[in-house]
Amino acid sequence: MAGEKTEKATPKKLDDARKKGQVGRSADLTGAVVLVAGLFSLAALAPGIVNSLGESMRSFLVLTATPDVVSDQDIGELLTDASMTTLKAVLPVAMACVVAAVLINVMQVGFKPSPEALKPQLSRMNPISGAKNLFGPHAIFETFKNIAKIAVVGSIAALAVFPKLEELAALVGMSPAVLLPELAVLSFDIIKRAAAAYFVIAVADFIYQKWRFAKSQRMDMQEVKDEFKTQGLPQEVKSQQRRRAMQLANARMMDDVPTADVVVTNPTHFSVALKYDADNLAPIVVAKGADHMAFKIRTAAREAGVTVVPDPPLARALYASVEVGQMIPEELFHAVAQLLAYVYRVARRTVAA
């Protein structure tokens, strides 16, 4: 079928997507690797951490045993030493987690920073698109995945705990010097199994995210042909072709403004022209523009007698979420229907008068 996206994305399209920050990566895999790195670094450094924190605690207890001879300077030095000791104990574990996070992200998507992805985009701030992301099919899948993840990891942790209940009960009454090492060994064993299960789930999620991203980047045959045509051209020619194509698209768009039923405005920054007929299931955006183009659309609409209605929230939502030639999304049906009903009522009153 024409327009069906059956072809793999070309390197150029993948590179363009990457510049926008669109890559196939798994946040779960990053979390799992960071968790494993933290566990192993904590296990390796635990004796030193316990000793240093223990020394700090003993110093504190010695001073509190003789409060009458403790000065403000002693308290300040004690708090400073305790803070530095805690920082030295935590810093190696934190650094191991940071290094693991950086390495696993580089392994997933490679090292190629994309400053363009950090630029603010109006579509990201659109509450309607945000609601669609929260309640769309992908969000539902993520919800079930998280529930399954919690269930699997929780079950494995529970299966690791139940056989050791008698051992845990036998620890009652032991001295702290004996109790803490025993609890540490049992806890690490339980957490290690849960982390292993989480890592397996994360690897599966990574495979799924890569597949989902590759599917979202697929192209139809015409897109592949168009890209191939411009592949070997000089950059100046490509830029000229893009400008010419944009000029032609804008000209066609302006020709369609008089056919619109209504133009929704910001009222100064955005203008979106909508048309509705019985051949389509929903109104179609026939023109849209920002700033100077928005002004031209409003001017052409008024000259053609098309109703111009200021509605900033709706104009911003339409401009951010709908391209020219596309039908409006379902979440905007109600707002646009009310707008068109108002326009038709005004038109009937004008005709009757």
Residue pairs with C-beta under 8 A, 6 or more apart in sequence:
2 220
2 222
3 220
3 222
4 220
5 218
5 219
5 220
6 218
6 220
6 221
7 218
7 219
7 220
7 221
7 223
7 224
8 214
8 218
8 219
9 17
9 214
9 217
9 218
9 219
10 219
10 224
10 227
12 227
12 231
13 217
13 219
13 227
14 217
17 23
17 217
18 109
18 112
18 114
19 114
19 116
19 117
20 114
20 116
20 117
21 114
21 116
21 117
21 118
22 213
22 217
23 108
23 109
23 213
24 108
24 109
24 209
24 210
24 211
24 212
24 213
24 214
25 105
25 108
25 109
25 206
25 209
26 108
26 202
26 205
26 206
26 208
26 209
28 149
28 198
28 201
28 202
28 205
28 206
29 104
29 108
29 202
29 203
29 205
29 206
30 101
30 104
30 105
30 108
31 198
31 202
32 195
32 198
32 199
32 201
32 202
33 100
33 101
33 103
33 104
33 199
33 202
34 97
34 100
34 101
34 104
35 195
35 198
36 100
36 195
36 199
37 96
37 97
37 99
37 100
38 93
38 96
38 97
38 100
39 188
39 191
39 192
39 195
40 96
41 92
41 93
41 96
41 97
42 49
42 93
43 188
45 89
45 92
45 93
46 184
48 89
49 89
50 180
52 85
52 88
52 89
53 85
53 86
53 89
55 85
56 81
56 82
56 85
56 86
59 78
59 81
60 78
60 82
63 70
63 74
63 75
63 78
64 70
108 206
122 316
122 319
122 320
123 129
123 320
123 321
126 316
126 317
126 320
126 321
127 317
128 317
128 321
128 329
128 331
128 332
129 320
129 321
131 331
132 329
132 331
133 139
138 212
145 205
148 201
149 198
149 201
152 197
152 201
153 194
153 197
153 198
153 201
156 193
156 194
156 197
157 190
157 191
157 193
157 194
160 189
160 190
160 193
160 194
161 190
164 186
167 186
168 186
171 179
171 182
171 183
174 182
219 227
230 238
230 241
233 241
249 324
250 293
253 286
253 287
253 288
253 289
253 324
254 287
254 296
254 297
254 300
256 273
256 275
256 286
256 287
257 263
257 273
257 286
257 287
257 297
257 300
257 301
257 304
257 306
258 300
258 301
258 303
258 304
258 306
259 275
259 286
260 273
260 274
260 275
260 286
260 287
260 301
260 306
261 274
261 275
261 276
261 283
261 306
261 307
261 340
261 343
262 273
262 274
262 306
262 307
262 308
262 309
262 339
262 340
262 343
263 271
263 272
263 273
263 274
263 297
263 298
263 301
263 306
263 307
263 308
263 309
264 271
264 272
264 273
264 274
264 309
264 310
264 311
264 314
264 315
264 318
264 339
265 271
265 272
265 294
265 298
265 308
265 309
265 310
265 311
265 312
265 315
266 294
266 310
266 312
266 315
266 316
267 310
267 312
267 315
268 294
269 290
269 291
269 294
270 288
270 289
270 290
270 294
270 315
270 316
270 319
271 287
271 288
271 289
271 293
271 294
271 295
271 297
271 298
271 301
271 308
271 315
272 285
272 287
272 288
272 315
272 318
272 319
272 322
273 285
273 286
273 287
273 288
273 297
273 301
273 306
274 283
274 284
274 285
274 286
274 318
274 328
274 336
274 339
274 340
275 283
275 284
275 286
276 282
276 283
276 284
276 340
280 327
281 327
282 327
282 328
282 330
282 333
282 336
283 327
283 328
283 336
283 340
284 325
284 326
284 327
284 328
285 318
285 322
285 323
285 324
285 325
285 326
285 327
285 328
286 324
286 325
287 297
287 324
288 297
288 318
288 319
288 322
288 324
289 296
289 297
290 319
298 308
301 307
301 308
302 308
307 343
307 346
307 347
309 339
309 342
309 343
311 335
311 339
314 332
314 335
314 336
314 339
317 332
317 335
318 328
318 332
321 329
321 332
322 328
322 329
322 332
328 336
